[in-house]
Amino acid sequence: MTSLAQQVDLVIGVDTHKHTHTAAIVDATTGGKLAELTVPTDPGGYAELVAWADATGSGRRTWALEGGGGYGAGLARLLSAAHEQVVELDRPKRAARRHGAKSDSLDAVRAAREALGREHLAGIKGDGPRAELAALMTARRSAVEAATMAQRQLHALVITAPEELRAPVRGATTAVMVQTAARLRTRSSWTRQTVTTATVLRTLARRVLALQGEARDHETAISEIVRAWRPDLLTQPGIGVIVAAQVLIAWSHPGRIRSEAAFAMLAGTAPIRRPRG
C-alpha cells in the first residue's frame, strides 16, 4: 500500500472551528511545519487560505481536515469544487494542556502528521442526495421526538384532569385521545381550572397533530430521494424508506466502508476481545 508521504509533497492540516480555521503546511517527507495561517470561516477566508497555500509551497499536496462534515464543511466544499485532494480526520479528544490553554496551530500540525501516519484515509462526505437525506432525517427525527413528548404530556394531564375532560377519552387509544382533545370546546358552566386544563389539552393535541404532519411531509421527501437514487434498496426484505435512507447516510461515500471490519464497527457489531482470567 502506497503511503500518503509517497503520493504528495505537502500536507495542509486544518483545525476547524466555528469562526476561524487554522491551517499548517507540513513537509510530507520530514513532517516539519513550513507555515501556518488562521482565516475566518467565510468565502473570503477560504479563498485566502487557498491563495496562501499556492504561494507558500509547490508540489503535490493534500488537505487534511478535522470536522470536514461539520465546521469544515464550507472549506471542504470549496476545495472539492477546486479539485483539491481532501481527506477527513475524526476530531480527536483534545489533550489536556496546562492552565486549559489551547493551540489551534499545534492541532493543525497534528492533523497533517496524523494523515501522514494513517494506513487508511477517508474522503470528505459529498453533497447532493446524501446531504439532503441527512437534513431531512434530522428534521423528521426532531418532529417525531417532539410529538412523542407532547403525547406523554397529554396523557399525564388527562390523568389529573377534571372528570368532564377525562370521561370522553377514558379507555381511548392515544390517536383517539389526540383527535378528541384537539376538538375540545370550553363551556361557560365549567370552572376556571377545567377551562384552563381543556385549553392546554387542546394546545398539546394540536401540537401533536402538527408535528406528525411535519414528520409525514419529511418522510414523503425522503421517499422521493431514495426512490430516485437507490430504489433497489427498497426491494430488499425488511428495508423501508427510513432504513434505506439511514443506510445511505451511514455509507456516506465511496471508501467509507473499506472492509468487513469497518462495516462491523459502523454497525456496532465488532467483536470485543474477551479478557483472560
BAVOTI-831734 format. One record per residue: residue number from 1; residue in one letter; x, y, z of N, C-alpha, C in turn. Coordinates in steps of 0.001 Angstrom, whole numbers. Layout:
! residues N
- NUM_A_X_Y_Z_X_Y_Z_X_Y_Z
...
//
This chain:
! residues 277
- 1_M_842_-1192_0_0_0_0_879_1245_0
- 2_T_594_2162_-913_1370_3386_-1017_953_4357_77
- 3_S_1920_4869_841_1604_5797_1919_1359_7178_1340
- 4_L_711_8021_2138_420_9380_1690_1714_10142_1430
- 5_A_2755_9870_2222_4034_10560_2059_4656_10282_691
- 6_Q_4315_9136_79_4833_8795_-1241_3986_9403_-2365
- 7_Q_2814_9899_-2015_1901_10430_-3022_1971_11946_-3147
- 8_V_2335_12625_-2055_2306_14090_-2058_3606_14647_-1480
- 9_D_3800_15928_-1708_4966_16616_-1151_4603_17411_102
- 10_L_3362_17868_160_2910_18705_1280_1567_18219_1784
- 11_V_1376_18334_3090_66_18079_3684_-336_19336_4447
- 12_I_-1534_19810_4181_-2034_21006_4859_-3074_20569_5881
- 13_G_-2686_20554_7142_-3620_20195_8200_-4459_21401_8586
- 14_V_-5740_21189_8800_-6631_22298_9139_-7415_21957_10395
- 15_D_-7272_22795_11412_-8042_22674_12652_-9254_23593_12504
- 16_T_-10434_23021_12387_-11630_23802_12071_-12400_24194_13327
- 17_H_-12922_25400_13310_-13764_25902_14392_-14921_26697_13792
- 18_K_-15805_27156_14632_-17000_27838_14152_-16668_29143_13443
- 19_H_-15763_29927_14017_-15487_31258_13476_-14148_31369_12737
- 20_T_-13210_30487_13026_-11907_30533_12368_-11414_29129_12039
- 21_H_-10566_29040_11024_-9836_27813_10701_-8348_28131_10774
- 22_T_-7584_27238_11370_-6132_27400_11399_-5505_26278_10584
- 23_A_-4657_26649_9636_-4017_25669_8753_-2510_25689_8955
- 24_A_-1916_24518_8798_-456_24397_8885_23_23539_7724
- 25_I_1029_24022_7005_1617_23258_5906_2784_22445_6451
- 26_V_2741_21147_6216_3762_20225_6741_4442_19511_5575
- 27_D_5749_19435_5632_6518_18708_4621_6224_17219_4763
- 28_A_5806_16573_3678_5412_15169_3738_6589_14238_4000
- 29_T_7785_14666_3701_8963_13818_3907_9489_13906_5324
- 30_T_9611_15108_5834_10214_15312_7156_9186_15483_8272
- 31_G_7974_15867_7916_6967_16143_8946_7144_17506_9583
- 32_G_8051_18306_9067_8292_19624_9636_7258_20648_9179
- 33_K_6943_21588_10067_5984_22647_9728_6695_23718_8908
- 34_L_6065_24085_7801_6634_25097_6928_5987_26467_7119
- 35_A_4680_26479_7412_3972_27754_7581_2623_27487_8222
- 36_E_1997_28564_8735_656_28433_9302_-129_29714_9062
- 37_L_-1455_29589_9086_-2317_30741_8835_-3680_30492_9461
- 38_T_-4271_31549_10026_-5624_31484_10560_-6510_32421_9754
- 39_V_-7662_31910_9317_-8575_32710_8483_-9987_32613_9035
- 40_P_-10844_33580_8724_-12245_33494_9135_-12990_32455_8293
- 41_T_-14093_31949_8829_-14857_30907_8135_-15910_31530_7224
- 42_D_-15439_32161_6160_-16321_32728_5149_-15632_32562_3795
- 43_P_-16343_32795_2694_-15729_32595_1371_-14411_33341_1180
- 44_G_-14330_34553_1731_-13080_35298_1621_-11942_34613_2346
- 45_G_-12234_34082_3527_-11216_33366_4287_-10766_32102_3592
- 46_Y_-11715_31364_3012_-11359_30141_2293_-10474_30464_1088
- 47_A_-10842_31512_344_-10049_31902_-814_-8644_32326_-394
- 48_E_-8560_33042_730_-7252_33464_1243_-6397_32258_1595
- 49_L_-7033_31230_2151_-6306_30027_2550_-5723_29315_1331
- 50_V_-6515_29198_281_-6029_28536_-937_-4920_29348_-1587
- 51_A_-5085_30665_-1639_-4045_31521_-2228_-2757_31429_-1429
- 52_W_-2882_31388_-115_-1709_31241_757_-999_29922_507
- 53_A_-1785_28838_357_-1190_27528_84_-468_27536_-1254
- 54_D_-1053_28195_-2264_-409_28276_-3584_913_29030_-3504
- 55_A_943_30088_-2690_2131_30943_-2626_3209_30383_-1708
- 56_T_2820_29551_-750_3784_29094_264_4597_27906_-179
- 57_G_3964_26949_-832_4698_25741_-1202_4284_25240_-2561
- 58_S_5169_24540_-3234_4865_23983_-4550_4949_22467_-4479
- 59_G_4351_21828_-5451_4372_20370_-5484_2991_19787_-5195
- 60_R_2945_18467_-5183_1680_17782_-4931_1280_17976_-3465
- 61_R_-9_18169_-3235_-450_18422_-1865_-1813_17790_-1598
- 62_T_-2079_17611_-327_-3401_17170_91_-3788_17952_1334
- 63_W_-5082_18108_1541_-5607_18814_2704_-6158_17793_3681
- 64_A_-5797_17915_4949_-6301_17030_5996_-7175_17854_6933
- 65_L_-8491_17663_6829_-9435_18474_7604_-9999_17692_8785
- 66_E_-10053_18357_9923_-10813_17819_11047_-12221_18394_10961
- 67_G_-13207_17550_11069_-14579_18035_11024_-15001_18517_9652
- 68_G_-14629_17783_8615_-14993_18183_7264_-16493_18143_7010
- 69_G_-17214_17397_7847_-18665_17342_7707_-19368_18282_8666
- 70_G_-18577_19048_9455_-19159_19971_10423_-18655_21372_10188
- 71_Y_-17807_21867_11117_-17273_23220_10982_-16491_23409_9682
- 72_G_-15913_22334_9184_-15096_22459_7978_-15848_22214_6682
- 73_A_-17186_22121_6753_-17966_21782_5550_-17818_22818_4452
- 74_G_-17827_24093_4823_-17714_25146_3812_-16384_25089_3086
- 75_L_-15302_24924_3836_-13977_24830_3226_-13874_23568_2379
- 76_A_-14392_22461_2895_-14334_21200_2155_-15069_21323_827
- 77_R_-16189_22017_830_-16977_22205_-392_-16184_23019_-1428
- 78_L_-15523_24080_-955_-14731_24903_-1878_-13542_24118_-2432
- 79_L_-12865_23376_-1583_-11698_22609_-2020_-12094_21527_-3011
- 80_S_-13210_20867_-2771_-13673_19823_-3688_-14020_20421_-5043
- 81_A_-14654_21601_-5035_-15001_22270_-6294_-13744_22670_-7068
- 82_A_-12651_22931_-6335_-11382_23311_-6969_-10536_22086_-7318
- 83_H_-11116_20887_-7124_-10439_19616_-7445_-9173_19403_-6615
- 84_E_-9196_19913_-5398_-8088_19650_-4474_-8304_18274_-3827
- 85_Q_-7207_17611_-3491_-7308_16338_-2776_-7562_16643_-1296
- 86_V_-8633_16090_-756_-9026_16378_621_-9337_15073_1339
- 87_V_-8799_14928_2547_-9139_13780_3392_-9678_14314_4713
- 88_E_-10511_13511_5349_-11124_13930_6603_-10586_13104_7759
- 89_L_-10349_13782_8871_-9916_13125_10095_-10985_13327_11152
- 90_D_-11244_12289_11941_-12165_12441_13058_-11564_13429_14043
- 91_R_-12428_14287_14591_-11924_15232_15594_-11621_14455_16872
- 92_P_-10348_14392_17288_-9986_13596_18459_-10291_14322_19762
- 93_K_-10232_13576_20846_-10335_14202_22153_-9069_15002_22394
- 94_R_-9231_16282_22696_-8065_17150_22851_-7257_16766_24082
- 95_A_-5956_16779_23906_-5081_16507_25035_-5147_17659_26028
- 96_A_-5079_17315_27316_-5118_18354_28349_-3852_19201_28258
- 97_R_-4026_20516_28312_-2882_21414_28246_-2851_22274_29496
- 98_R_-1708_22752_29827_-1509_23496_31059_-2417_24721_31124
- 99_H_-3057_24898_32269_-3955_26026_32521_-5120_26073_31525
- 100_G_-5456_24902_30910_-6569_24861_29975_-6286_25550_28657
- 101_A_-5013_25838_28372_-4671_26550_27144_-4950_25675_25929
- 102_K_-5199_26316_24795_-5430_25596_23562_-4529_26182_22491
- 103_S_-4182_25343_21533_-3335_25813_20448_-3863_25249_19141
- 104_D_-4532_26086_18371_-5028_25659_17077_-3875_25315_16146
- 105_S_-2763_26011_16305_-1595_25749_15471_-1079_24326_15684
- 106_L_-930_23922_16942_-465_22564_17242_-1439_21521_16710
- 107_D_-2740_21813_16838_-3737_20858_16374_-3733_20740_14854
- 108_A_-3466_21825_14162_-3392_21779_12703_-2187_20949_12249
- 109_V_-1052_21148_12912_145_20362_12591_-103_18893_12895
- 110_R_-742_18628_14030_-1034_17238_14404_-1941_16570_13384
- 111_A_-2926_17320_12845_-3825_16767_11841_-3051_16355_10594
- 112_A_-2124_17192_10156_-1329_16876_8972_-463_15639_9213
- 113_R_184_15590_10364_1062_14448_10663_269_13172_10868
- 114_E_-917_13296_11420_-1746_12105_11607_-2172_11539_10259
- 115_A_-2485_12416_9311_-2840_11954_7969_-1673_11203_7333
- 116_L_-460_11692_7561_721_11025_7010_933_9646_7621
- 117_G_498_9473_8876_748_8221_9573_-343_7181_9441
- 118_R_-1475_7528_8834_-2584_6587_8736_-2463_5665_7525
- 119_E_-2905_4421_7719_-2923_3476_6615_-4128_3707_5718
- 120_H_-5236_4092_6310_-6464_4318_5551_-6936_5749_5780
- 121_L_-7250_6426_4697_-7717_7809_4780_-9121_7914_4186
- 122_A_-9971_8657_4847_-11349_8807_4397_-11507_10097_3611
- 123_G_-12261_10016_2527_-12573_11215_1775_-13659_12022_2484
- 124_I_-13923_13195_1979_-14949_14062_2544_-16326_13606_2077
- 125_K_-17284_13639_2977_-18651_13311_2594_-19139_14305_1558
- 126_G_-19753_13784_499_-20194_14645_-577_-21541_15288_-307
- 127_D_-21855_16315_-1092_-23164_16937_-1041_-24130_16105_-1881
- 128_G_-25226_16706_-2300_-26176_16001_-3135_-27186_15208_-2332
- 129_P_-27649_14071_-2865_-28710_13303_-2207_-28397_12914_-766
- 130_R_-27150_12546_-491_-26806_12148_870_-27018_13285_1844
- 131_A_-26571_14484_1479_-26736_15642_2349_-28215_15999_2511
- 132_E_-28985_15852_1426_-30420_16110_1510_-31080_15146_2484
- 133_L_-30729_13872_2366_-31306_12864_3259_-30926_13129_4710
- 134_A_-29680_13508_4938_-29232_13781_6307_-30039_14907_6934
- 135_A_-30281_15970_6157_-31053_17109_6677_-32497_16707_6956
- 136_L_-33104_15971_6028_-34496_15564_6196_-34669_14571_7341
- 137_M_-33722_13657_7474_-33807_12670_8561_-33662_13350_9916
- 138_T_-32796_14352_10005_-32644_15091_11258_-33933_15818_11616
- 139_A_-34530_16470_10615_-35776_17203_10862_-36908_16250_11225
- 140_R_-36987_15129_10546_-38045_14148_10850_-37886_13603_12256
- 141_R_-36662_13244_12624_-36422_12706_13970_-36814_13723_15034
- 142_S_-36488_14989_14814_-36847_16033_15766_-38364_16147_15903
- 143_A_-39083_16092_14771_-40546_16191_14811_-41159_15002_15531
- 144_V_-40651_13808_15264_-41179_12597_15909_-40943_12631_17412
- 145_E_-39744_13035_17809_-39427_13090_19242_-40276_14144_19950
- 146_A_-40472_15289_19319_-41286_16342_19925_-42744_15915_20016
- 147_A_-43245_15207_18997_-44623_14714_19034_-44801_13693_20147
- 148_T_-43818_12838_20317_-43882_11835_21381_-43906_12496_22758
- 149_M_-43085_13515_22928_-43061_14231_24203_-44405_14908_24468
- 150_A_-44997_15516_23455_-46303_16165_23623_-47380_15141_23959
- 151_Q_-47307_13954_23383_-48272_12899_23691_-48156_12464_25153
- 152_R_-46936_12350_25637_-46730_11975_27040_-47309_13041_27965
- 153_Q_-47100_14296_27617_-47642_15379_28427_-49163_15358_28406
- 154_L_-49729_15031_27248_-51180_14937_27121_-51734_13831_28014
- 155_H_-51116_12662_27978_-51531_11542_28825_-51462_11922_30304
- 156_A_-50359_12537_30701_-50176_12898_32109_-51222_13907_32559
- 157_L_-51565_14849_31698_-52539_15873_32067_-53949_15299_32137
- 158_V_-54258_14345_31266_-55584_13722_31294_-55806_12976_32610
- 159_I_-54749_12354_33123_-54873_11584_34355_-55369_12439_35512
- 160_T_-54925_13681_35577_-55292_14558_36698_-56383_15565_36317
- 161_A_-56907_15453_35107_-57900_16419_34637_-59248_16207_35327
- 162_P_-60083_17241_35402_-61438_17097_35932_-62223_16053_35140
- 163_E_-63238_15472_35766_-63986_14375_35164_-64623_14757_33831
- 164_E_-65038_16002_33675_-65648_16426_32419_-64708_16214_31228
- 165_L_-63415_16275_31499_-62430_16109_30437_-61917_14672_30339
- 166_R_-61930_13962_31436_-61435_12584_31433_-62434_11630_30799
- 167_A_-63705_11845_31064_-64735_10910_30616_-64717_10642_29112
- 168_P_-64614_11661_28258_-64668_11410_26805_-63497_10585_26265
- 169_V_-62375_10517_27003_-61204_9804_26484_-60822_8605_27346
- 170_R_-61660_8274_28328_-61341_7137_29196_-61310_5848_28367
- 171_G_-60170_5132_28431_-60001_3887_27695_-59703_4061_26223
- 172_A_-59568_5287_25751_-59316_5538_24333_-57843_5324_23980
- 173_T_-57588_5024_22720_-56210_4933_22253_-55601_6333_22208
- 174_T_-54282_6374_22067_-53609_7669_22003_-54109_8481_20813
- 175_A_-54291_7818_19676_-54742_8531_18481_-56117_9159_18687
- 176_V_-57031_8396_19299_-58374_8921_19561_-58315_10045_20587
- 177_M_-57486_9886_21611_-57341_10914_22635_-56859_12220_22025
- 178_V_-55888_12131_21115_-55352_13329_20479_-56430_14017_19640
- 179_Q_-57154_13234_18842_-58200_13814_17989_-59301_14451_18827
- 180_T_-59682_13781_19924_-60738_14305_20790_-60289_15602_21464
- 181_A_-59079_15600_22002_-58564_16782_22694_-58397_17951_21745
- 182_A_-58030_17663_20500_-57826_18740_19522_-59133_19460_19199
- 183_R_-60285_18805_19434_-61586_19406_19112_-62306_19954_20344
- 184_L_-61623_19988_21477_-62261_20443_22713_-62774_21880_22594
- 185_R_-63948_22103_23140_-64504_23445_23231_-64866_23704_24697
- 186_T_-64534_24862_25173_-64835_25171_26582_-66322_25521_26742
- 187_R_-66806_25356_27976_-68205_25648_28285_-68275_26664_29420
- 188_S_-69309_27473_29366_-69463_28515_30382_-69728_27952_31764
- 189_S_-70235_26719_31833_-70555_26102_33133_-69323_25510_33813
- 190_W_-68210_25422_33110_-67008_24819_33688_-66324_25789_34640
- 191_T_-65588_25183_35596_-64790_26003_36499_-63579_26536_35737
- 192_R_-62931_27509_36375_-61758_28109_35740_-60658_27067_35527
- 193_Q_-60473_26164_36479_-59451_25112_36342_-59767_24207_35157
- 194_T_-61043_23850_35010_-61427_22976_33907_-61196_23652_32562
- 195_V_-61544_24936_32478_-61332_25684_31231_-59844_25747_30891
- 196_T_-59017_26038_31891_-57570_26120_31658_-57019_24771_31218
- 197_T_-57442_23703_31904_-56960_22364_31553_-57382_21989_30142
- 198_A_-58626_22303_29785_-59106_21990_28441_-58304_22748_27386
- 199_T_-57997_23990_27672_-57218_24801_26731_-55837_24205_26504
- 200_V_-55202_23772_27601_-53862_23178_27479_-53929_21844_26744
- 201_L_-54940_21028_27041_-55101_19748_26344_-55263_19973_24838
- 202_R_-56074_20943_24467_-56287_21238_23048_-54991_21699_22387
- 203_T_-54237_22533_23094_-52968_23021_22544_-51986_21870_22328
- 204_L_-51872_20988_23327_-50967_19848_23210_-51378_18929_22066
- 205_A_-52673_18662_21956_-53162_17761_20909_-52900_18330_19528
- 206_R_-53156_19612_19358_-52916_20231_18057_-51423_20282_17738
- 207_R_-50612_20415_18774_-49161_20361_18563_-48757_18982_18054
- 208_V_-49322_17931_18662_-49030_16563_18226_-49399_16387_16756
- 209_L_-50602_16806_16380_-51064_16648_15003_-50181_17418_14017
- 210_A_-49777_18626_14407_-48921_19425_13528_-47562_18764_13347
- 211_L_-47002_18259_14437_-45683_17604_14358_-45757_16297_13576
- 212_Q_-46837_15547_13747_-46998_14318_12974_-47129_14633_11486
- 213_G_-47838_15710_11161_-47936_16118_9768_-46590_16526_9199
- 214_E_-45813_17234_10002_-44472_17635_9574_-43602_16408_9322
- 215_A_-43671_15417_10235_-42879_14201_10069_-43284_13457_8791
- 216_R_-44571_13417_8494_-45026_12757_7258_-44520_13479_6018
- 217_D_-44519_14805_6065_-44004_15569_4926_-42528_15270_4700
- 218_H_-41765_15206_5782_-40337_14883_5655_-40159_13469_5099
- 219_E_-40984_12537_5558_-40861_11161_5088_-41199_11066_3596
- 220_T_-42173_11853_3145_-42506_11874_1719_-41316_12362_899
- 221_A_-40665_13421_1376_-39488_13946_677_-38349_12934_687
- 222_I_-38178_12249_1804_-37139_11215_1912_-37417_10094_920
- 223_S_-38674_9686_848_-39066_8616_-71_-38757_8983_-1519
- 224_E_-39034_10216_-1895_-38778_10648_-3268_-37290_10561_-3611
- 225_I_-36441_10967_-2657_-34994_10926_-2914_-34492_9489_-3001
- 226_V_-34921_8647_-2070_-34466_7248_-2057_-34913_6534_-3329
- 227_R_-36161_6737_-3729_-36684_6042_-4915_-36014_6530_-6197
- 228_A_-35570_7784_-6212_-34878_8300_-7392_-33409_7897_-7409
- 229_W_-32812_7754_-6217_-31370_7493_-6115_-31061_5998_-6073
- 230_R_-31643_5284_-5110_-31366_3866_-4937_-32641_3071_-4688
- 231_P_-33515_2961_-5694_-34753_2204_-5496_-34509_726_-5238
- 232_D_-33343_222_-5639_-33052_-1199_-5432_-33012_-1574_-3964
- 233_L_-32668_-610_-3096_-32632_-915_-1662_-34009_-1300_-1149
- 234_L_-35051_-717_-1707_-36402_-956_-1228_-36934_-2327_-1638
- 235_T_-36207_-3011_-2514_-36623_-4362_-2906_-36093_-5412_-1943
- 236_Q_-35213_-5004_-1028_-34640_-5940_-79_-35612_-6182_1084
- 237_P_-35702_-7424_1563_-36616_-7724_2675_-36283_-6892_3915
- 238_G_-37297_-6300_4516_-37117_-5578_5771_-36588_-4165_5644
- 239_I_-36399_-3696_4418_-35865_-2344_4227_-36958_-1440_3677
- 240_G_-37341_-449_4477_-38291_559_4037_-37573_1851_3735
- 241_V_-38326_2897_3539_-37759_4180_3152_-36797_4728_4208
- 242_I_-37205_4689_5483_-36377_5272_6545_-35089_4480_6740
- 243_V_-35188_3150_6735_-33984_2320_6879_-33051_2537_5695
- 244_A_-33611_2595_4499_-32779_2818_3307_-32063_4157_3394
- 245_A_-32782_5179_3847_-32159_6499_3983_-31023_6464_4989
- 246_Q_-31224_5769_6109_-30174_5693_7120_-28958_4944_6598
- 247_V_-29190_3897_5805_-28081_3153_5198_-27273_4065_4277
- 248_L_-27958_4839_3460_-27269_5723_2519_-26497_6827_3239
- 249_I_-27053_7326_4337_-26354_8360_5108_-25116_7773_5777
- 250_A_-25263_6569_6352_-24138_5937_7048_-23040_5536_6066
- 251_W_-23445_5024_4903_-22450_4647_3890_-21696_5882_3428
- 252_S_-22392_6962_3224_-21814_8284_3020_-21179_8485_1654
- 253_H_-20112_7756_1347_-19392_7998_107_-18458_6824_-172
- 254_P_-18012_6637_-1418_-17085_5550_-1744_-15844_5593_-862
- 255_G_-15480_4445_-320_-14322_4359_560_-14673_4434_2031
- 256_R_-15928_4801_2331_-16347_4913_3740_-16274_3556_4425
- 257_I_-16736_2510_3741_-16684_1156_4310_-15652_383_3501
- 258_R_-14440_368_3998_-13320_-167_3229_-13079_-1658_3455
- 259_S_-13744_-2240_4475_-13521_-3642_4781_-14672_-4167_5623
- 260_E_-14689_-5482_5828_-15708_-6087_6690_-15567_-5570_8119
- 261_A_-14344_-5336_8552_-14115_-4836_9913_-14670_-3421_10066
- 262_A_-14476_-2590_9043_-15001_-1224_9100_-16526_-1238_9126
- 263_F_-17126_-2181_8368_-18585_-2297_8376_-19081_-2743_9746
- 264_A_-18354_-3671_10365_-18746_-4147_11697_-18679_-3018_12723
- 265_M_-17665_-2171_12615_-17561_-1035_13530_-18724_-69_13323
- 266_L_-19064_191_12068_-20157_1105_11755_-21487_561_12267
- 267_A_-21676_-765_12142_-22936_-1388_12543_-23004_-1682_14038
- 268_G_-21887_-1480_14752_-21878_-1773_16185_-21824_-3247_16493
- 269_T_-21280_-4040_15569_-21217_-5486_15765_-19784_-6007_15801
- 270_A_-18811_-5112_15947_-17416_-5553_16002_-17181_-6346_17284
- 271_P_-16514_-7505_17182_-16268_-8308_18388_-15319_-7615_19351
- 272_I_-15525_-7852_20611_-14672_-7304_21659_-13856_-8441_22248
- 273_R_-12554_-8221_22339_-11680_-9266_22865_-12038_-9551_24326
- 274_R_-12230_-10796_24639_-12561_-11203_25998_-11297_-11279_26841
- 275_P_-11267_-10564_27985_-10059_-10603_28821_-9861_-12000_29425
- 276_R_-8627_-12383_29576_-8315_-13686_30163_-8389_-13623_31675
- 277_G_-8666_-14766_32261_-8684_-14849_33710_-10032_-14521_34308
//
